[in-house]
Amino acid sequence: MTDEIKTSAEMLEDAALPCAGVVHADPNAPLTPEQQPLPAALARQPVEEKSEAQWAYERLILYIRNFESQLDARHEVAMGFAGGEAGVLRIEGLGYFDPDLVTFYGRDEDGQKMQLVQHVTQLNVVLRAVPHAEPEMPARRIGFRLAPDWDTPTAPEAEVAQQGA
């Protein structure tokens, strides 16, 4: 039990915010999506208004972007598969189809086109760093292409930034 008193507005705000947490063995580990605030563009739509597929898609983008931010210039993100001989999928695209499907588009290790359609209740993703296929070209960062507007401040945030400058 707590003695903390909250206004009804604070209670509504708390209910709308997603709950996340993480513990790392290394105290110097890079920050993970659970430890960072949601991008303003992502937080505009309340979680309860999102389908399971949309919310899974958006959180996957957060994880992919975070993973890619820790890669060197020689590596790109790919997905590994558990069981079977499916190998890895070099992620080139990510989509969702409401209410419950998430789709990964990409290529396998041999450069062959590959696609995974996954139900959100079965969603398990292993992100892997793989050498990119075209070393003479810059590594692609799909996580930042999937949601480029997440890094753009909303109108009120932009005004506050300008006032502070």
Number of C-alpha atoms within 10 A of each C-alpha: 3 4 5 5 8 10 8 9 9 11 11 11 11 12 13 15 14 13 8 9 9 9 10 10 6 7 7 7 9 13 11 16 20 16 12 11 11 16 15 15 15 18 14 10 11 13 16 12 10 13 16 20 22 21 18 19 21 17 16 17 20 24 17 22 21 17 20 23 13 11 15 11 15 17 20 24 26 24 19 16 15 12 7 6 7 12 12 21 26 28 24 20 14 20 15 22 15 11 13 16 21 22 17 20 16 19 17 17 14 8 11 9 12 16 17 12 15 16 17 19 11 8 11 11 13 11 20 19 18 17 16 18 15 10 11 8 10 12 19 18 20 20 23 18 13 19 15 11 14 16 12 12 15 14 9 9 12 12 12 11 11 9 8 7 6
